[in-house]
Amino acid sequence: MPQALTIRPAIASDATTIVEFIRALAIYEKLEHEAQATEADIARDLFGADPKVFCEIAEWAGKPVGFALWFYTYSTFQGRHGIWLEDLYVNPAMRGKSIGKSLLVHLAQRCVAEELGRFEWWVLDWNEPSINFYKSQGGVMQDEWTKVRVDGEALRKLGRQD
């Protein structure tokens, strides 16, 4: 890890920064229209009584420059928990300083220390720089799987089924 870099668990006062990172990531991914999370949502879900999602903040010389938001998963095939990396973002001006790699290493070390079976995440198929970066870190693209999502009115309709 570069000397000017520290990685620490997010705290409640980071909620504004986390939302800013989420919005910046959504803009980069051309998904700004989907970014609806508020500071209240982040405060409730990351810092409430029983959090189910977690966040690491990357700081360069004491200033937040990136984040990794993650949660535990479970593989029935492995019989082990894993980590799902929901978001990884580093400010564009700070890229090339091993910050993203350091966040990945930090979470991989958690997986190893906790004897977890997997560390997984999505990457958009058009995002060649990220795909190449993840491959360089040992990531293997899982092209044989198709993501399924039910949300909005379809989710409400499915939820009304008897």
MITORMAR-199951 format. One record per residue: y negated, x negated, z negated of N, C-alpha, C in turn; residue number from 1; chain. Coordinates in pm, whole numbers, plus 50000, padded with zeros to 5 digits. Last residue first. Layout:
<pts>
<n.py:Y n.px:X n.pz:Z ca.py:Y ca.px:X ca.pz:Z c.py:Y c.px:X c.pz:Z seq:NUM mol:A>
...
</pts>
This chain:
<pts>
<n.py:51525 n.px:54974 n.pz:50438 ca.py:51612 ca.px:55005 ca.pz:50325 c.py:51739 c.px:54924 c.pz:50333 seq:162 mol:A>
<n.py:51220 n.px:54807 n.pz:50527 ca.py:51355 ca.px:54848 ca.pz:50561 c.py:51435 c.px:54875 c.pz:50432 seq:161 mol:A>
<n.py:50977 n.px:54698 n.pz:50468 ca.py:50994 ca.px:54841 ca.pz:50438 c.py:51134 c.px:54891 c.pz:50469 seq:160 mol:A>
<n.py:50987 n.px:54440 n.pz:50563 ca.py:50992 ca.px:54461 ca.pz:50418 c.py:51007 c.px:54607 c.pz:50378 seq:159 mol:A>
<n.py:50941 n.px:54481 n.pz:50833 ca.py:51073 ca.px:54436 ca.pz:50789 c.py:51091 c.px:54462 c.pz:50640 seq:158 mol:A>
<n.py:50668 n.px:54554 n.pz:50815 ca.py:50766 ca.px:54647 ca.pz:50868 c.py:50907 c.px:54609 c.pz:50823 seq:157 mol:A>
<n.py:50555 n.px:54318 n.pz:50718 ca.py:50542 ca.px:54441 ca.pz:50641 c.py:50646 c.px:54544 c.pz:50685 seq:156 mol:A>
<n.py:50621 n.px:54148 n.pz:50931 ca.py:50675 ca.px:54122 ca.pz:50798 c.py:50668 c.px:54247 c.pz:50712 seq:155 mol:A>
<n.py:50470 n.px:54266 n.pz:51137 ca.py:50616 ca.px:54256 ca.pz:51151 c.py:50682 c.px:54230 c.pz:51016 seq:154 mol:A>
<n.py:50209 n.px:54228 n.pz:51043 ca.py:50266 ca.px:54363 ca.pz:51048 c.py:50417 c.px:54361 c.pz:51062 seq:153 mol:A>
<n.py:50258 n.px:53899 n.pz:50918 ca.py:50169 ca.px:54010 ca.pz:50950 c.py:50238 c.px:54145 c.pz:50946 seq:152 mol:A>
<n.py:50569 n.px:53743 n.pz:51030 ca.py:50449 ca.px:53755 ca.pz:50947 c.py:50369 c.px:53878 c.pz:50987 seq:151 mol:A>
<n.py:50838 n.px:53542 n.pz:51076 ca.py:50802 ca.px:53684 ca.pz:51068 c.py:50681 c.px:53690 c.pz:50978 seq:150 mol:A>
<n.py:50968 n.px:53282 n.pz:51273 ca.py:50864 ca.px:53327 ca.pz:51180 c.py:50849 c.px:53478 c.pz:51191 seq:149 mol:A>
<n.py:51173 n.px:53007 n.pz:51339 ca.py:51162 ca.px:53153 ca.pz:51339 c.py:51056 c.px:53191 c.pz:51236 seq:148 mol:A>
<n.py:51231 n.px:52724 n.pz:51545 ca.py:51160 ca.px:52783 ca.pz:51431 c.py:51154 c.px:52935 c.pz:51447 seq:147 mol:A>
<n.py:51529 n.px:52596 n.pz:51648 ca.py:51415 ca.px:52677 ca.pz:51689 c.py:51357 c.px:52744 c.pz:51564 seq:146 mol:A>
<n.py:51688 n.px:52281 n.pz:51693 ca.py:51652 ca.px:52393 ca.pz:51607 c.py:51530 c.px:52466 c.pz:51662 seq:145 mol:A>
<n.py:51717 n.px:52057 n.pz:51847 ca.py:51816 ca.px:52163 ca.pz:51865 c.py:51787 c.px:52287 c.pz:51779 seq:144 mol:A>
<n.py:51534 n.px:51861 n.pz:51784 ca.py:51504 ca.px:51951 ca.pz:51895 c.py:51602 c.px:52066 c.pz:51910 seq:143 mol:A>
<n.py:51430 n.px:51695 n.pz:51560 ca.py:51541 ca.px:51791 ca.pz:51552 c.py:51523 c.px:51898 c.pz:51659 seq:142 mol:A>
<n.py:51358 n.px:51352 n.pz:51564 ca.py:51319 ca.px:51486 ca.pz:51609 c.py:51443 c.px:51576 c.pz:51613 seq:141 mol:A>
<n.py:51353 n.px:51144 n.pz:51293 ca.py:51437 ca.px:51187 ca.pz:51405 c.py:51397 c.px:51330 c.pz:51440 seq:140 mol:A>
<n.py:51172 n.px:50870 n.pz:51156 ca.py:51187 ca.px:51013 ca.pz:51177 c.py:51269 c.px:51043 c.pz:51301 seq:139 mol:A>
<n.py:51112 n.px:50607 n.pz:51120 ca.py:51252 ca.px:50646 ca.pz:51106 c.py:51276 c.px:50794 c.pz:51124 seq:138 mol:A>
<n.py:50857 n.px:50547 n.pz:51180 ca.py:50890 ca.px:50547 ca.pz:51038 c.py:51035 c.px:50590 c.pz:51013 seq:137 mol:A>
<n.py:50838 n.px:50590 n.pz:51447 ca.py:50829 ca.px:50450 ca.pz:51401 c.py:50863 c.px:50437 c.pz:51253 seq:136 mol:A>
<n.py:50840 n.px:50867 n.pz:51450 ca.py:50957 ca.px:50796 ca.pz:51500 c.py:50957 c.px:50652 c.pz:51451 seq:135 mol:A>
<n.py:50579 n.px:50910 n.pz:51356 ca.py:50694 ca.px:50953 ca.pz:51275 c.py:50822 c.px:50883 c.pz:51320 seq:134 mol:A>
<n.py:50430 n.px:50802 n.pz:51573 ca.py:50416 ca.px:50747 ca.pz:51438 c.py:50539 c.px:50783 c.pz:51354 seq:133 mol:A>
<n.py:50508 n.px:50972 n.pz:51783 ca.py:50538 ca.px:50828 ca.pz:51790 c.py:50530 c.px:50762 c.pz:51653 seq:132 mol:A>
<n.py:50405 n.px:51213 n.pz:51679 ca.py:50548 ca.px:51199 ca.pz:51710 c.py:50586 c.px:51052 c.pz:51713 seq:131 mol:A>
<n.py:50130 n.px:51152 n.pz:51669 ca.py:50205 ca.px:51176 ca.pz:51545 c.py:50355 c.px:51162 c.pz:51568 seq:130 mol:A>
<n.py:50072 n.px:51117 n.pz:51946 ca.py:50045 ca.px:51011 ca.pz:51849 c.py:50124 c.px:51029 c.pz:51719 seq:129 mol:A>
<n.py:50165 n.px:51372 n.pz:52060 ca.py:50233 ca.px:51245 ca.pz:52086 c.py:50199 c.px:51134 c.pz:51986 seq:128 mol:A>
<n.py:50175 n.px:51669 n.pz:52014 ca.py:50106 ca.px:51569 ca.pz:51933 c.py:50177 c.px:51434 c.pz:51943 seq:127 mol:A>
<n.py:50311 n.px:51873 n.pz:52129 ca.py:50211 ca.px:51806 ca.pz:52212 c.py:50145 c.px:51687 c.pz:52141 seq:126 mol:A>
<n.py:50475 n.px:51980 n.pz:51930 ca.py:50538 ca.px:51908 ca.pz:52041 c.py:50440 c.px:51836 c.pz:52133 seq:125 mol:A>
<n.py:50384 n.px:51921 n.pz:51591 ca.py:50362 ca.px:51995 ca.pz:51716 c.py:50411 c.px:51913 c.pz:51835 seq:124 mol:A>
<n.py:50625 n.px:51879 n.pz:51345 ca.py:50518 ca.px:51815 ca.pz:51420 c.py:50505 c.px:51893 c.pz:51551 seq:123 mol:A>
<n.py:50744 n.px:51954 n.pz:51013 ca.py:50723 ca.px:51990 ca.pz:51154 c.py:50617 c.px:51897 c.pz:51214 seq:122 mol:A>
<n.py:50968 n.px:51772 n.pz:50793 ca.py:50841 ca.px:51837 ca.pz:50826 c.py:50842 c.px:51873 c.pz:50973 seq:121 mol:A>
<n.py:51163 n.px:51634 n.pz:50518 ca.py:51145 ca.px:51696 ca.pz:50648 c.py:51005 c.px:51753 c.pz:50665 seq:120 mol:A>
<n.py:51401 n.px:51466 n.pz:50360 ca.py:51255 ca.px:51468 ca.pz:50365 c.py:51222 c.px:51516 c.pz:50506 seq:119 mol:A>
<n.py:51695 n.px:51516 n.pz:50158 ca.py:51620 ca.px:51520 ca.pz:50283 c.py:51470 c.px:51514 c.pz:50257 seq:118 mol:A>
<n.py:51817 n.px:51493 n.pz:49905 ca.py:51894 ca.px:51467 ca.pz:50025 c.py:51816 c.px:51457 c.pz:50154 seq:117 mol:A>
<n.py:51717 n.px:51314 n.pz:49608 ca.py:51707 ca.px:51428 ca.pz:49699 c.py:51774 c.px:51391 c.pz:49831 seq:116 mol:A>
<n.py:51698 n.px:51150 n.pz:49380 ca.py:51825 ca.px:51166 ca.pz:49449 c.py:51827 c.px:51292 c.pz:49535 seq:115 mol:A>
<n.py:51455 n.px:51085 n.pz:49283 ca.py:51511 ca.px:51211 ca.pz:49236 c.py:51645 c.px:51244 c.pz:49300 seq:114 mol:A>
<n.py:51405 n.px:50846 n.pz:49418 ca.py:51409 ca.px:50845 ca.pz:49271 c.py:51476 c.px:50971 c.pz:49216 seq:113 mol:A>
<n.py:51401 n.px:50939 n.pz:49686 ca.py:51501 ca.px:50843 ca.pz:49642 c.py:51516 c.px:50847 c.pz:49490 seq:112 mol:A>
<n.py:51178 n.px:51113 n.pz:49679 ca.py:51310 ca.px:51161 ca.pz:49722 c.py:51420 c.px:51069 c.pz:49670 seq:111 mol:A>
<n.py:50979 n.px:50932 n.pz:49604 ca.py:51012 ca.px:51044 ca.pz:49515 c.py:51151 c.px:51096 c.pz:49549 seq:110 mol:A>
<n.py:50978 n.px:50775 n.pz:49833 ca.py:51017 ca.px:50714 ca.pz:49706 c.py:51052 c.px:50821 c.pz:49603 seq:109 mol:A>
<n.py:50878 n.px:50962 n.pz:50012 ca.py:51014 ca.px:50912 ca.pz:50031 c.py:51065 c.px:50847 c.pz:49902 seq:108 mol:A>
<n.py:50617 n.px:50983 n.pz:49913 ca.py:50707 ca.px:51098 ca.pz:49901 c.py:50853 c.px:51058 c.pz:49924 seq:107 mol:A>
<n.py:50526 n.px:50721 n.pz:49971 ca.py:50516 ca.px:50776 ca.pz:49836 c.py:50613 c.px:50892 c.pz:49816 seq:106 mol:A>
<n.py:50560 n.px:50710 n.pz:50248 ca.py:50639 ca.px:50621 ca.pz:50162 c.py:50641 c.px:50675 c.pz:50019 seq:105 mol:A>
<n.py:50364 n.px:50898 n.pz:50326 ca.py:50506 ca.px:50920 ca.pz:50356 c.py:50595 c.px:50836 c.pz:50264 seq:104 mol:A>
<n.py:50135 n.px:50765 n.pz:50231 ca.py:50169 ca.px:50898 ca.pz:50179 c.py:50316 c.px:50930 c.pz:50205 seq:103 mol:A>
<n.py:50148 n.px:50535 n.pz:50389 ca.py:50159 ca.px:50523 ca.pz:50244 c.py:50192 c.px:50657 c.pz:50179 seq:102 mol:A>
<n.py:50106 n.px:50641 n.pz:50644 ca.py:50233 ca.px:50577 ca.pz:50613 c.py:50253 c.px:50569 c.pz:50462 seq:101 mol:A>
<n.py:49839 n.px:50725 n.pz:50609 ca.py:49945 ca.px:50822 ca.pz:50638 c.py:50082 c.px:50766 c.pz:50604 seq:100 mol:A>
<n.py:49725 n.px:50467 n.pz:50564 ca.py:49714 ca.px:50573 ca.pz:50463 c.py:49822 c.px:50678 c.pz:50485 seq:99 mol:A>
<n.py:49700 n.px:50247 n.pz:50732 ca.py:49830 ca.px:50273 ca.pz:50667 c.py:49825 c.px:50380 c.pz:50559 seq:98 mol:A>
<n.py:49471 n.px:50252 n.pz:50875 ca.py:49469 ca.px:50172 ca.pz:50753 c.py:49596 c.px:50192 c.pz:50670 seq:97 mol:A>
<n.py:49459 n.px:50428 n.pz:51082 ca.py:49484 ca.px:50287 ca.pz:51116 c.py:49482 c.px:50196 c.pz:50995 seq:96 mol:A>
<n.py:49192 n.px:50645 n.pz:50979 ca.py:49324 ca.px:50622 ca.pz:51039 c.py:49337 c.px:50475 c.pz:51080 seq:95 mol:A>
<n.py:48945 n.px:50709 n.pz:50893 ca.py:49025 ca.px:50624 ca.pz:50805 c.py:49165 c.px:50596 c.pz:50861 seq:94 mol:A>
<n.py:48829 n.px:50886 n.pz:51064 ca.py:48762 ca.px:50757 ca.pz:51047 c.py:48844 c.px:50658 c.pz:50965 seq:93 mol:A>
<n.py:48996 n.px:51116 n.pz:51029 ca.py:49003 ca.px:51033 ca.pz:51150 c.py:48940 c.px:50895 c.pz:51135 seq:92 mol:A>
<n.py:49162 n.px:51154 n.pz:50718 ca.py:49036 ca.px:51162 ca.pz:50792 c.py:49040 c.px:51069 c.pz:50912 seq:91 mol:A>
<n.py:49492 n.px:51266 n.pz:50734 ca.py:49404 ca.px:51154 ca.pz:50698 c.py:49278 c.px:51169 c.pz:50782 seq:90 mol:A>
<n.py:49750 n.px:51481 n.pz:50628 ca.py:49624 ca.px:51464 ca.pz:50699 c.py:49550 c.px:51344 c.pz:50643 seq:89 mol:A>
<n.py:50020 n.px:51687 n.pz:50628 ca.py:49981 ca.px:51547 ca.pz:50609 c.py:49856 c.px:51528 c.pz:50692 seq:88 mol:A>
<n.py:50190 n.px:51968 n.pz:50499 ca.py:50072 ca.px:51912 ca.pz:50565 c.py:50056 c.px:51765 c.pz:50529 seq:87 mol:A>
<n.py:50457 n.px:52002 n.pz:50410 ca.py:50387 ca.px:52108 ca.pz:50482 c.py:50269 c.px:52054 c.pz:50561 seq:86 mol:A>
<n.py:50746 n.px:51853 n.pz:50375 ca.py:50606 ca.px:51813 ca.pz:50387 c.py:50536 c.px:51918 c.pz:50472 seq:85 mol:A>
<n.py:50995 n.px:51926 n.pz:50159 ca.py:50935 ca.px:51972 ca.pz:50284 c.py:50788 c.px:51933 c.pz:50279 seq:84 mol:A>
<n.py:51256 n.px:51752 n.pz:50011 ca.py:51112 ca.px:51775 ca.pz:50014 c.py:51074 c.px:51820 c.pz:50154 seq:83 mol:A>
<n.py:51557 n.px:51883 n.pz:49864 ca.py:51484 ca.px:51792 ca.pz:49949 c.py:51336 c.px:51820 c.pz:49933 seq:82 mol:A>
<n.py:51860 n.px:51919 n.pz:49671 ca.py:51723 ca.px:51953 ca.pz:49705 c.py:51668 c.px:51849 c.pz:49802 seq:81 mol:A>
<n.py:52200 n.px:51952 n.pz:49780 ca.py:52089 ca.px:51877 ca.pz:49720 c.py:51957 c.px:51937 c.pz:49760 seq:80 mol:A>
<n.py:52415 n.px:52018 n.pz:49934 ca.py:52422 ca.px:52047 ca.pz:49791 c.py:52315 c.px:51971 c.pz:49715 seq:79 mol:A>
<n.py:52424 n.px:51991 n.pz:50206 ca.py:52424 ca.px:51868 ca.pz:50126 c.py:52447 c.px:51896 c.pz:49978 seq:78 mol:A>
<n.py:52427 n.px:52263 n.pz:50275 ca.py:52525 ca.px:52172 ca.pz:50333 c.py:52536 c.px:52044 c.pz:50250 seq:77 mol:A>
<n.py:52211 n.px:52371 n.pz:50146 ca.py:52344 ca.px:52413 ca.pz:50101 c.py:52450 c.px:52320 c.pz:50157 seq:76 mol:A>
<n.py:51927 n.px:52218 n.pz:50051 ca.py:52026 ca.px:52216 ca.pz:50158 c.py:52161 c.px:52257 c.pz:50100 seq:75 mol:A>
<n.py:51608 n.px:52326 n.pz:49959 ca.py:51746 ca.px:52307 ca.pz:49917 c.py:51837 c.px:52313 c.pz:50039 seq:74 mol:A>
<n.py:51282 n.px:52191 n.pz:49881 ca.py:51371 ca.px:52276 ca.pz:49957 c.py:51512 c.px:52258 c.pz:49898 seq:73 mol:A>
<n.py:50962 n.px:52160 n.pz:49724 ca.py:51105 ca.px:52134 ca.pz:49726 c.py:51178 c.px:52236 c.pz:49811 seq:72 mol:A>
<n.py:50660 n.px:52077 n.pz:49908 ca.py:50737 ca.px:52156 ca.pz:49812 c.py:50884 c.px:52119 c.pz:49824 seq:71 mol:A>
<n.py:50325 n.px:51946 n.pz:49974 ca.py:50470 ca.px:51952 ca.pz:49987 c.py:50532 c.px:52046 c.pz:49885 seq:70 mol:A>
<n.py:50065 n.px:51776 n.pz:50129 ca.py:50099 ca.px:51897 ca.pz:50055 c.py:50246 c.px:51925 c.pz:50081 seq:69 mol:A>
<n.py:49875 n.px:51496 n.pz:50121 ca.py:50008 ca.px:51541 ca.pz:50159 c.py:50040 c.px:51660 c.pz:50069 seq:68 mol:A>
<n.py:49556 n.px:51374 n.pz:50243 ca.py:49643 ca.px:51444 ca.pz:50148 c.py:49779 c.px:51470 c.pz:50209 seq:67 mol:A>
<n.py:49257 n.px:51167 n.pz:50242 ca.py:49373 ca.px:51232 ca.pz:50301 c.py:49456 c.px:51300 c.pz:50194 seq:66 mol:A>
<n.py:49046 n.px:51065 n.pz:50106 ca.py:49046 ca.px:51045 ca.pz:50251 c.py:49165 c.px:51111 c.pz:50320 seq:65 mol:A>
<n.py:48840 n.px:51057 n.pz:49822 ca.py:48951 ca.px:51124 ca.pz:49890 c.py:48938 c.px:51112 c.pz:50042 seq:64 mol:A>
<n.py:48746 n.px:50738 n.pz:49696 ca.py:48701 ca.px:50857 ca.pz:49768 c.py:48820 c.px:50923 c.pz:49838 seq:63 mol:A>
<n.py:48830 n.px:50496 n.pz:49585 ca.py:48791 ca.px:50605 ca.pz:49495 c.py:48748 c.px:50734 c.pz:49563 seq:62 mol:A>
<n.py:48905 n.px:50342 n.pz:49803 ca.py:48792 ca.px:50297 ca.pz:49720 c.py:48739 c.px:50414 c.pz:49636 seq:61 mol:A>
<n.py:49057 n.px:50619 n.pz:49912 ca.py:49020 ca.px:50485 ca.pz:49957 c.py:48894 c.px:50447 c.pz:49881 seq:60 mol:A>
<n.py:49321 n.px:50825 n.pz:49812 ca.py:49182 ca.px:50783 ca.pz:49792 c.py:49165 c.px:50641 c.pz:49842 seq:59 mol:A>
<n.py:49521 n.px:51098 n.pz:49874 ca.py:49501 ca.px:50957 ca.pz:49906 c.py:49353 c.px:50927 c.pz:49891 seq:58 mol:A>
<n.py:49688 n.px:51323 n.pz:49670 ca.py:49559 ca.px:51288 ca.pz:49729 c.py:49556 c.px:51137 c.pz:49752 seq:57 mol:A>
<n.py:49953 n.px:51549 n.pz:49695 ca.py:49912 ca.px:51412 ca.pz:49664 c.py:49781 c.px:51387 c.pz:49738 seq:56 mol:A>
<n.py:50071 n.px:51854 n.pz:49569 ca.py:49981 ca.px:51783 ca.pz:49659 c.py:49952 c.px:51644 c.pz:49604 seq:55 mol:A>
<n.py:50301 n.px:52134 n.pz:49577 ca.py:50240 ca.px:52017 ca.pz:49514 c.py:50157 c.px:51940 c.pz:49617 seq:54 mol:A>
<n.py:50428 n.px:52452 n.pz:49477 ca.py:50383 ca.px:52361 ca.pz:49583 c.py:50298 c.px:52252 c.pz:49516 seq:53 mol:A>
<n.py:50467 n.px:52609 n.pz:49268 ca.py:50584 ca.px:52593 ca.pz:49355 c.py:50552 c.px:52497 c.pz:49471 seq:52 mol:A>
<n.py:50356 n.px:52622 n.pz:48928 ca.py:50337 ca.px:52585 ca.pz:49069 c.py:50468 c.px:52566 c.pz:49143 seq:51 mol:A>
<n.py:50293 n.px:52815 n.pz:48700 ca.py:50425 ca.px:52777 ca.pz:48749 c.py:50416 c.px:52738 c.pz:48897 seq:50 mol:A>
<n.py:50017 n.px:52847 n.pz:48640 ca.py:50115 ca.px:52828 ca.pz:48532 c.py:50249 c.px:52775 c.pz:48582 seq:49 mol:A>
<n.py:49833 n.px:52667 n.pz:48897 ca.py:49859 ca.px:52779 ca.pz:48807 c.py:49969 c.px:52744 c.pz:48708 seq:48 mol:A>
<n.py:49787 n.px:52484 n.pz:49095 ca.py:49747 ca.px:52447 ca.pz:48959 c.py:49764 c.px:52560 c.pz:48859 seq:47 mol:A>
<n.py:49871 n.px:52578 n.pz:49339 ca.py:49899 ca.px:52439 ca.pz:49305 c.py:49876 c.px:52408 c.pz:49158 seq:46 mol:A>
<n.py:49800 n.px:52851 n.pz:49342 ca.py:49935 ca.px:52810 ca.pz:49380 c.py:49970 c.px:52666 c.pz:49346 seq:45 mol:A>
<n.py:49533 n.px:52875 n.pz:49247 ca.py:49641 ca.px:52959 ca.pz:49193 c.py:49777 c.px:52895 c.pz:49218 seq:44 mol:A>
<n.py:49394 n.px:52689 n.pz:49407 ca.py:49391 ca.px:52678 ca.pz:49261 c.py:49507 c.px:52754 c.pz:49199 seq:43 mol:A>
<n.py:49445 n.px:52798 n.pz:49663 ca.py:49494 ca.px:52663 ca.pz:49628 c.py:49498 c.px:52646 c.pz:49476 seq:42 mol:A>
<n.py:49313 n.px:53045 n.pz:49639 ca.py:49456 ca.px:53038 ca.pz:49672 c.py:49515 c.px:52905 c.pz:49628 seq:41 mol:A>
<n.py:49051 n.px:52959 n.pz:49587 ca.py:49122 ca.px:53040 ca.pz:49487 c.py:49273 c.px:53038 c.pz:49512 seq:40 mol:A>
<n.py:48988 n.px:52834 n.pz:49827 ca.py:48996 ca.px:52754 ca.pz:49704 c.py:49072 c.px:52828 c.pz:49596 seq:39 mol:A>
<n.py:49206 n.px:52981 n.pz:50076 ca.py:49079 ca.px:52967 ca.pz:50005 c.py:49099 c.px:52873 c.pz:49885 seq:38 mol:A>
<n.py:49354 n.px:52988 n.pz:50397 ca.py:49363 ca.px:52951 ca.pz:50256 c.py:49224 c.px:52930 c.pz:50198 seq:37 mol:A>
<n.py:49353 n.px:53029 n.pz:50668 ca.py:49293 ca.px:53133 ca.pz:50585 c.py:49291 c.px:53097 c.pz:50436 seq:36 mol:A>
<n.py:49394 n.px:52920 n.pz:50971 ca.py:49361 ca.px:52861 ca.pz:50841 c.py:49283 c.px:52962 c.pz:50757 seq:35 mol:A>
<n.py:49420 n.px:53023 n.pz:51224 ca.py:49526 ca.px:53054 ca.pz:51127 c.py:49494 c.px:53004 c.pz:50986 seq:34 mol:A>
<n.py:49211 n.px:52926 n.pz:51374 ca.py:49218 ca.px:53070 ca.pz:51354 c.py:49324 c.px:53111 c.pz:51251 seq:33 mol:A>
<n.py:49279 n.px:52657 n.pz:51404 ca.py:49173 ca.px:52694 ca.pz:51308 c.py:49178 c.px:52843 c.pz:51276 seq:32 mol:A>
<n.py:49459 n.px:52518 n.pz:51551 ca.py:49507 ca.px:52635 ca.pz:51479 c.py:49405 c.px:52686 c.pz:51378 seq:31 mol:A>
<n.py:49447 n.px:52266 n.pz:51663 ca.py:49404 ca.px:52381 ca.pz:51743 c.py:49455 c.px:52512 c.pz:51684 seq:30 mol:A>
<n.py:49484 n.px:52055 n.pz:51498 ca.py:49605 ca.px:52116 ca.pz:51556 c.py:49575 c.px:52237 c.pz:51644 seq:29 mol:A>
<n.py:49221 n.px:52007 n.pz:51416 ca.py:49292 ca.px:51906 ca.pz:51495 c.py:49413 c.px:51966 c.pz:51567 seq:28 mol:A>
<n.py:49184 n.px:52241 n.pz:51264 ca.py:49100 ca.px:52216 ca.pz:51382 c.py:49170 c.px:52115 c.pz:51473 seq:27 mol:A>
<n.py:49372 n.px:52198 n.pz:51062 ca.py:49385 ca.px:52315 ca.pz:51150 c.py:49302 c.px:52297 c.pz:51277 seq:26 mol:A>
<n.py:49262 n.px:51971 n.pz:50939 ca.py:49393 ca.px:51962 ca.pz:51003 c.py:49411 c.px:52078 c.pz:51101 seq:25 mol:A>
<n.py:49028 n.px:52085 n.pz:50837 ca.py:49018 ca.px:51975 ca.pz:50933 c.py:49150 c.px:51958 c.pz:51009 seq:24 mol:A>
<n.py:49141 n.px:52271 n.pz:50657 ca.py:49061 ca.px:52317 ca.pz:50771 c.py:49048 c.px:52209 c.pz:50878 seq:23 mol:A>
<n.py:49268 n.px:52096 n.pz:50478 ca.py:49346 ca.px:52196 ca.pz:50551 c.py:49270 c.px:52244 c.pz:50673 seq:22 mol:A>
<n.py:49046 n.px:51957 n.pz:50376 ca.py:49148 ca.px:51884 ca.pz:50452 c.py:49232 c.px:51982 c.pz:50536 seq:21 mol:A>
<n.py:48918 n.px:52170 n.pz:50243 ca.py:48849 ca.px:52099 ca.pz:50351 c.py:48948 c.px:52022 c.pz:50438 seq:20 mol:A>
<n.py:49114 n.px:52229 n.pz:50052 ca.py:49080 ca.px:52330 ca.pz:50153 c.py:49007 c.px:52264 c.pz:50271 seq:19 mol:A>
<n.py:49099 n.px:51988 n.pz:49906 ca.py:49224 ca.px:52026 ca.pz:49972 c.py:49197 c.px:52129 c.pz:50081 seq:18 mol:A>
<n.py:48838 n.px:52004 n.pz:49804 ca.py:48874 ca.px:51895 ca.pz:49894 c.py:49001 c.px:51930 c.pz:49972 seq:17 mol:A>
<n.py:48867 n.px:52226 n.pz:49632 ca.py:48771 ca.px:52228 ca.pz:49743 c.py:48807 c.px:52124 c.pz:49847 seq:16 mol:A>
<n.py:49065 n.px:52130 n.pz:49448 ca.py:49089 ca.px:52247 ca.pz:49532 c.py:48994 c.px:52253 c.pz:49652 seq:15 mol:A>
<n.py:49036 n.px:51927 n.pz:49264 ca.py:49054 ca.px:51887 ca.pz:49405 c.py:49066 c.px:52006 c.pz:49499 seq:14 mol:A>
<n.py:49042 n.px:52025 n.pz:49010 ca.py:48909 ca.px:52001 ca.pz:49067 c.py:48916 c.px:51952 c.pz:49212 seq:13 mol:A>
<n.py:49320 n.px:52023 n.pz:48955 ca.py:49251 ca.px:52149 ca.pz:48986 c.py:49114 c.px:52127 c.pz:49050 seq:12 mol:A>
<n.py:49460 n.px:51737 n.pz:49128 ca.py:49424 ca.px:51810 ca.pz:49007 c.py:49338 c.px:51930 c.pz:49047 seq:11 mol:A>
<n.py:49728 n.px:51567 n.pz:49296 ca.py:49605 ca.px:51647 ca.pz:49298 c.py:49586 c.px:51715 c.pz:49163 seq:10 mol:A>
<n.py:49852 n.px:51245 n.pz:49210 ca.py:49872 ca.px:51390 ca.pz:49218 c.py:49737 c.px:51462 c.pz:49218 seq:9 mol:A>
<n.py:49746 n.px:50972 n.pz:49424 ca.py:49759 ca.px:51035 ca.pz:49293 c.py:49790 c.px:51183 c.pz:49312 seq:8 mol:A>
<n.py:49716 n.px:50659 n.pz:49558 ca.py:49771 ca.px:50792 ca.pz:49580 c.py:49797 c.px:50850 c.pz:49442 seq:7 mol:A>
<n.py:49470 n.px:50433 n.pz:49676 ca.py:49549 ca.px:50486 ca.pz:49567 c.py:49599 c.px:50624 c.pz:49609 seq:6 mol:A>
<n.py:49358 n.px:50148 n.pz:49852 ca.py:49420 ca.px:50279 ca.pz:49855 c.py:49492 c.px:50311 c.pz:49724 seq:5 mol:A>
<n.py:49276 n.px:49890 n.pz:49860 ca.py:49170 ca.px:49988 ca.pz:49838 c.py:49226 c.px:50130 c.pz:49828 seq:4 mol:A>
<n.py:49520 n.px:49751 n.pz:49921 ca.py:49457 ca.px:49741 ca.pz:49789 c.py:49353 c.px:49848 c.pz:49762 seq:3 mol:A>
<n.py:49781 n.px:49935 n.pz:50090 ca.py:49658 ca.px:49855 ca.pz:50092 c.py:49586 c.px:49860 c.pz:49957 seq:2 mol:A>
<n.py:50118 n.px:49914 n.pz:50000 ca.py:50000 ca.px:50000 ca.pz:50000 c.py:49876 c.px:49910 c.pz:50000 seq:1 mol:A>
</pts>
